[in-house]
Amino acid sequence: MILASNIAVNLIASAGEKLASLRAAKLLVDSFINNQD
């Protein structure tokens, strides 16, 4: 039971990291596009 909850926590944490990096990448792309004007 403890192992399953640890796996779930790890999955959620890695998903959060992926989401954060995607958001950062989107910010970079948006700023790059805005600078093209």
C-alpha positions as CSV (number, residue, x, y, z in Angstrom):
1,M,0.0,0.0,0.0
2,I,2.8,2.4,0.9
3,L,4.7,1.5,-2.3
4,A,1.6,2.3,-4.4
5,S,1.2,5.7,-2.8
6,N,4.9,6.4,-3.3
7,I,4.6,5.5,-7.0
8,A,1.5,7.8,-7.3
9,V,3.4,10.7,-5.6
10,N,6.3,10.2,-8.0
11,L,4.1,10.2,-11.0
12,I,2.3,13.3,-9.9
13,A,5.6,15.0,-9.2
14,S,7.1,14.1,-12.6
15,A,3.9,15.2,-14.3
16,G,4.2,18.6,-12.5
17,E,7.8,19.0,-13.7
18,K,6.8,18.2,-17.3
19,L,3.9,20.7,-17.0
20,A,6.3,23.4,-15.6
21,S,8.8,22.8,-18.4
22,L,6.1,23.0,-21.0
23,R,4.9,26.2,-19.6
24,A,8.4,27.6,-19.5
25,A,8.9,26.6,-23.2
26,K,5.6,28.2,-24.1
27,L,6.7,31.5,-22.4
28,L,9.9,31.4,-24.4
29,V,8.1,30.8,-27.7
30,D,5.5,33.5,-26.9
31,S,8.3,36.1,-26.1
32,F,10.2,35.1,-29.2
33,I,7.0,35.6,-31.3
34,N,6.3,38.9,-29.6
35,N,9.8,40.2,-30.4
36,Q,9.3,39.6,-34.1
37,D,7.0,42.5,-34.5
